[in-house]
Amino acid sequence: MAQLIVRNLESAVKARLQQRARRHGRSMEEEAREILRNAARAEDQPARGLGTEIAALFAAVGTEDDDVRELRGHKIQTPSFRR
């Protein structure tokens, strides 16, 4: 296993890391390892767009076919605000 030394870590960051480790029931060292693992894992996954992220949030809810109508190909008319 490799070792990593982090120098000049701000006190506030260390305190927040300790709090986070306590919340998760692990040591500060294990919490740091988990954060690094997750960060490295996230790099391997392709970035998703905002629409994809929103669709994923509501995927379990589902929609009826006619609940959301497609607007592609339809002319959008801008409203007139003149009297």
Secondary structure, 3 states (H helix, E strand, C coil): CCCCCCCCCCHHHHHHHHHHHHHHCCCHHHHHHHHHHHHHHHHHCCCCCHHHHHHHHCCCCCCCCCCCCCCCCCCCCCCCCCC
